[in-house]
Amino acid sequence: AVERNGYRFEPEYSVISQDGAVHVYRKGEFLEELKFSFSGTSPDPGQIEQVIDEYCETHGI
């Protein structure tokens, strides 16, 4: 999990379906699911970081 300014981002993914999501929490409360797709055996850590960065930028975090 990644934490930023009181928000917690928990990534999960499925190799079989080649998709993933980052679940966004604040103070333990689920806020949103950020979906993404990838290829290979796992998503690139930089790709997950980019999803989180875009969310933070969009929401002023």
VMD Tcl script that draws the C-alpha trace (Angstrom):
set ca {
  {0.00 0.00 0.00}
  {1.02 3.59 -0.62}
  {0.09 6.41 1.75}
  {-0.11 10.09 0.82}
  {-1.52 12.94 2.89}
  {-3.95 10.76 4.83}
  {-5.01 8.69 1.82}
  {-4.17 5.01 1.43}
  {-3.84 3.41 -2.02}
  {-4.01 -0.39 -2.15}
  {-3.22 -1.97 -5.52}
  {-4.46 -5.40 -6.59}
  {-4.37 -7.17 -9.93}
  {-5.24 -10.32 -11.83}
  {-2.64 -11.90 -14.11}
  {-5.32 -14.03 -15.81}
  {-7.51 -11.08 -16.86}
  {-4.55 -8.65 -17.20}
  {-6.32 -5.91 -15.25}
  {-5.93 -4.29 -11.90}
  {-7.25 -1.63 -9.59}
  {-6.01 0.72 -6.94}
  {-8.46 1.06 -4.06}
  {-8.46 4.51 -2.47}
  {-9.18 4.89 1.26}
  {-9.25 7.88 3.58}
  {-9.44 7.36 7.34}
  {-10.28 3.70 6.68}
  {-13.26 4.55 4.47}
  {-13.32 3.26 0.88}
  {-13.61 6.14 -1.58}
  {-12.95 4.89 -5.09}
  {-11.56 2.15 -7.31}
  {-9.08 3.20 -10.00}
  {-8.99 0.55 -12.73}
  {-6.10 -0.10 -15.11}
  {-4.86 -2.82 -17.47}
  {-1.38 -4.24 -17.99}
  {0.51 -6.94 -19.86}
  {2.93 -9.54 -18.58}
  {3.09 -11.26 -15.22}
  {2.46 -8.14 -13.14}
  {1.92 -4.41 -13.58}
  {4.99 -2.20 -13.69}
  {5.36 -0.44 -10.32}
  {5.75 2.81 -12.27}
  {2.33 2.24 -13.84}
  {0.70 1.91 -10.42}
  {2.56 5.01 -9.25}
  {1.27 6.91 -12.29}
  {-2.34 5.93 -11.50}
  {-1.86 7.20 -7.94}
  {-0.10 10.40 -9.10}
  {-2.93 11.20 -11.54}
  {-5.54 10.69 -8.83}
  {-3.65 12.91 -6.40}
  {-3.19 15.63 -9.00}
  {-6.85 15.55 -10.03}
  {-8.05 15.71 -6.41}
  {-5.49 18.20 -5.10}
  {-3.86 15.74 -2.72}
}
mol new
graphics top color blue
foreach p $ca { graphics top sphere $p radius 0.5 }
foreach p [lrange $ca 0 end-1] q [lrange $ca 1 end] { graphics top cylinder $p $q radius 0.2 }
display resetview
